[in-house]
């Protein structure tokens, strides 16, 4: 039974990814800054799908937090086969109105936090009995830009570069960049209950994860882009 780690798993995409992993029979190690929220997700999935699930506080901007979380996972499960690096935040404003504190916060979570997550679990993934897999959740803007999104987009371009580099540094692993388009979640102050026209649901995005983890070990999906059919395609 594979063990999957999901960061930012207390709600939204993280919780949806955890559900798919449970349905695929994975043991779950769920982390988030919202401890009550992430424990509720773990308890629900363990009850519904009869899988082992643990949850705890995880702040990807704090290396000590990552180290403690990783130690708890290894003690509980003895292995890590899949890491879904989902933790991320967003703030949007024109460049002339961009707040420096918002930029620093996004860099800490979306860039430094991703680097620290990969660093923390790299050895476990390399030692996994199956070919270790990393799924880095970026955005469809990791390869484009839009007005009002300069700082956020820059962090997602950086995350894309990190994912590609990690794959080159560890060809024995499988690294997939998952790039969702507009999705109705709580992200950046949104709500999953808002008008869904032009938006995916978190569950729809999570279905792409099922595809990636279900393929044979010798198949590497390097990039998945998923958008609502009503969202304008990239030029």
Number of C-alpha atoms within 10 A of each C-alpha: 13 18 23 25 27 24 27 25 32 27 20 19 26 26 26 22 25 30 24 19 26 23 15 16 17 22 23 27 28 29 29 24 17 16 16 13 17 27 21 15 22 27 15 14 22 18 11 12 14 13 20 20 25 21 26 23 20 26 21 29 21 15 17 13 14 22 18 13 23 21 13 16 23 14 10 13 18 12 18 28 24 27 23 26 26 23 27 23 18 19 19 18 15 13 12 7 9 16 14 10 9 17 18 12 17 22 24 19 21 27 24 19 23 26 19 18 24 19 14 18 19 18 12 17 23 17 13 18 12 15 16 22 25 25 24 24 25 27 23 21 21 21 15 13 14 9 10 16 17 17 22 23 24 21 25 25 19 20 25 25 15 18 24 17 13 19 18 12 10 12 10 14 23 23 26 24 25 28 22 25 21 19 25 21 19 14 16 11 9 11 13 16 10 11 9 13 12 15 20 22 18 20 17 16 22 21 15 17 20 15 11 21 21 10 11 9 13 10 11 15 16 15 16 18 14 17 19 19 11 10 13 10 9 8 4
